[in-house]
Amino acid sequence: MESNQKIHCSVGSCKYNDITVQECKLKAINIMPNTNVNTGNEKETMCVSYKNNK
């Protein structure tokens, strides 16, 4: 990412989230379509870069 771009995150369980400033510390994130099981429609809302901090 460019030095002036930031991704804000409020997912406290993600290893890459700096909870003190709510910013994602990854250099890049991976987004993929999340298929709605009821309609089959895809919505681009799934961040697959999430990693549990436990």
Contact map, one row per residue, 1 for C-alpha under 8 A:
111010000000000000000000001100000000000000000000000000
111110000000000000000000000000000000000000000000000000
111111000000000000000000000000000000000000000000000000
011111000000000000000000000000000000000000000000000000
111111100000000000000000000000000000000000000000000000
001111110000000000000011000000000000000000000000000000
000011111000000000000011000000000000000000000000000000
000001111100000000000111000000000000000000000000000000
000000111110000010100111000000000000000000000000000000
000000011111000010100110000000000000000000000000000000
000000001111110010000000000000000000000000000000000000
000000000111110010100000000000000000000000000000000000
000000000011111010000000000000000000000000000000000111
000000000011111110000000000000000000000000000000011110
000000000000111110000000000000000000000000000000011111
000000000000011111000001110000000000000000000000011010
000000001111111111100111100000000000000000000000000000
000000000000000111111111100000000000000000000000000000
000000001101000011111110000000000000000000000000000000
000000000000000001111100000000000000000000000000000000
000000000000000001111110000000000000000000000000000000
000000011100000011111111000000000000000000000000000000
000001111100000011101111100000000000000000000000000000
000001111000000111000111110000000000000000000000000000
000000000000000111000011111000000000000000000000000000
000000000000000100000001111110000000000000000000000000
100000000000000000000000111110000000000000000000000000
100000000000000000000000011111000000000000000000000000
000000000000000000000000011111100000000000000011100000
000000000000000000000000000111110000000000000011100000
000000000000000000000000000011111000000000011111100000
000000000000000000000000000001111100000000011111000000
000000000000000000000000000000111110000001111100000000
000000000000000000000000000000011111000001111100000000
000000000000000000000000000000001111100111100000000000
000000000000000000000000000000000111111111100000000000
000000000000000000000000000000000011111110000000000000
000000000000000000000000000000000001111100000000000000
000000000000000000000000000000000001111110000000000000
000000000000000000000000000000000011111111000000000000
000000000000000000000000000000000011101111100000000000
000000000000000000000000000000001111000111110000000000
000000000000000000000000000000001111000011111000000000
000000000000000000000000000000111100000001111100000000
000000000000000000000000000000111100000000111110000000
000000000000000000000000000000111100000000011111000000
000000000000000000000000000011110000000000001111110000
000000000000000000000000000011110000000000000111110000
000000000000000000000000000011100000000000000011111000
000000000000011100000000000000000000000000000011111100
000000000000011100000000000000000000000000000000111110
000000000000111000000000000000000000000000000000011111
000000000000111100000000000000000000000000000000001111
000000000000101000000000000000000000000000000000000111
